[in-house]
């Protein structure tokens, strides 16, 4: 008998395993149906699509044993999908039936007043009005959510289901169940293992209770909740690390003009050590920097492999090792980018994007970032519609693209698309195909922009190749394909320190209903405040200014708080 850990085969469960190890708890993996009888406590974490989870449990022969385990009265801790499978069904896959422990369906968030998925750090309102629960949840903490579907908290329509609710969260004007607790069941919609120290306290509190206490949680009072004017979602600050190998084969964090990351010859004596001229710019080791940014309060981290595994991502064992090592040190979301596409190994072995993504999820990544492959996919999608004489803007995918296959297996919240647009200047009287997307220079703007107009053209290969696709066409296209989030870069602003291109961000914000991470150009904490004030985006990313210590993450958080934004301090 002991603690068992259920992995149904999709999503990043390694992070919770790392959390248990960090907290000093031993556990065993569920490998067969018999293990459910051996377990005296069971944890079921996971991300992904509801239907995929149910199918995986059925195919492994785990669904009925899981139902029997919960009915036995032994302690159960579910996370995200591990909570949603307790319900009757989900709008994500209506034909699939859940465990039916909680008599209520899972519904989809409305996007009328907010972006979907719900991604980021939000608060929990404990229904018993306590400041802290026995499981370690506190009203003053923020917890990390990443989901498109939720269990609405509705004591009037679903009174029996409301008896299970323990804590609720508000997103936009919707109130949904954040945690359930009744008898032997405790579960959370958010991810404790990705919620920093606040989340680790929840895991530790549940595990430190005697098993008899875990199996006898008292009921929580049913209290009606009305939406507040503003939810508790914070603005996220993302630290990004471009990773590549140097000439000695070591993986380093670097930064440069797209992929030009080699040190230049010194402009003046002593400006750069002569021995460094021509070498790959080294701003630190990936795992060490990731740990530093986690400790500084970064809300998310990105590791972007910019050259090493373009042709054979699954053979790039050093990068996989970096992901594993980073996931053991950091307990906030980790995105991996570079090479997430269908590839062919040097020996002719075909590797699907889904296979590549799966390897990184198992190593400890929470999301994967797709860039050039997304551009080519949308181009093919639009070309197919054009050939059929159909409206290109109404084109849909065929289900085979990297975005579609990964989103179908792991949920759209696991797929990020990174966009690299650059300005194309035209006459203000321009009447071409991108007329509706034109941005006009302001009279009080930068001198080189006054009296000019421009649209944003998409690029691939880090900005080195332009494509006949606008940023709006790409953003709308990948949203249809199933991307859950956009990283919106700006080639024109990258490395300038002039601030984010708010015109670009506003343009894309108006055209999609998925979250956006603004990127490129930040040079001060004030620039983060500016992009949130002017565009309303959900997150902002920076790299070089953090690596060089020019701006500190705590200073950015303080600036946001001083400007009355929700920030995780």
C-alpha positions, 0 to 999 in steps of 0.5 A: 500500500502507498501513494500511487501516481496515475499517468494516462499518457498525455500532458506534462505529468513529470512536473508533478512527479518532480514536485513530489520528489522535491517535497521528499515523498516517494510514490509509484506509477500506476502501470496496471489495473491491479495497482489501483487495489494496491494504492492507499492514496492516488494522485491523477494529474494531467492536461489535454482534451477530455475525450482523449483522456477518457479514451486513454483510460479506457484503452489502458483498462483504467477507467472502471478501476479508477471509478472503483477506487474513488468509490472505495473511499480511499484518498484521491487528488485530481488535477485539471483533467484529473478533476474534470473526469469526475464530472458527467461529461464535457462540451469539449467531447460531448459523446464521451462520458466522464466518471459521473461522480459529480452530477454536472457537465463541464461547459466551455468558457464564453469568449464574449467578454474575455479571451479563451483559453483561460491562461494565467494566474488567478485567485481562489475564493474559498466557499467557507469564507476561510482565509486558508483551507486544510489543503493549503489554499489561501485567498491571498495567493495566485494559482496557475490555470490553463483551460478552455472548459470549466465547471460552472458554479451554479447552486440553483441549477446543479445543487448536488454538484455544488455540494462538491465545490470547495473553492471558486474562481472568477474569469471575466464575469463567469464564476467556475469551480476551482477546487472540489472537496468531499469525503475522500475526493480533493481536486483542483482545476488549477495546477499546483505543480505550476503555481510556484511555492503557493502550489507546492504548499497545497501538495505538501498539505494534502500529503502531510495529512493522515490518510484517514483525514484525507478520506473524510473531508468535511462538507463546505457550506453552499453560498451563492456567489455574484461576479465582482466588477473585476476578476483576479487574473494577473498580467503575466511576465514571461522570461524567454531564453534563446538556446543554441550550442556554441562551437564547443557543443555546449548549450548556452543562452544567447541573444542577437539579431534574429539568428546572428548571435556571434560576437562582432569584432571589437569596435574599440580597444577593450569593448569585447575581448578579442578571444570572444570575437566571432564566438556565439554570444554566451549570456548564461547556462539555460538551467541556471538562468531558468532557476534565477528567473523562477526565483525572481518571480517570472510567471512563465519561462520559455526555452527556444532552441534556435538552431540545434535541432532543426533537422532532427529534434528527437535526436537532440538529447542535450536539449531534452536534458536541459528541459528535464533539468529545468523542470526539476528546478522551476515550478511555473509553466515552461514553453519549448520552441524550435523544431516542433514540426513533422521531420525526417531523421538523417536515417530516413525515420519520419517524426511527426510534430505530435511525436516531437511535442510528446517528447518535450511534454514528457521531459517537463514542458507544459506548452510547445511553440510553433513558428515557421511551420504555422506560416506554411500551414496557413499558406497551404490552407488559404491556397486550397480555398483559393484553388476551390474558388472559396473565400480564403478568410473562411478556410479551415484546416484538414486536421493534419497540421502540427497545430491541429494534431497537437491541440487535438491530443493535448488541448489547444492550451498546449499550443503556442504560435510565435509570429515574426512580422515586419513592417512593409511601408506603403503610400498612405493612399494604398488601396491593396489587399491589406488596406484594412490592416494599415497602420498610419504614422502619428504626427507626434510619433517617431520622425521616420513614421510621420506621414507614412503607412504600413502593414505587417508581413509575416516571415519565417526562419527568424525573419530572414524570409518574408512570406505573402501573408499578413499578420492578421491572416496568420493570427486568424488562421492559427486560431481556427487551426486550434492554437491556444495562444500567440507570442507576437514578436516585432522584427522592427522593434527587437533589441531596440529598447524603444518599447513594444510595438503597441500598434501591432499588438492592438491590430492583432488583439482586435482580430483574435479571441485567444490570449496574446503575449507581447514581445520585442522592444522592451527596454524598461519596466514602464514599457510593460505597463504601457503595453498592458494599458494600451492593448489589454493583452494578457502577458508580455515577454522579454529576453535580453534586458533580463539576461543583461540585468538592465531590468529586473523582474521584481521591478516590472511587477512593482511597476504593474502593481503601482499602475493598479494591475493585478500582478503576482508579487 
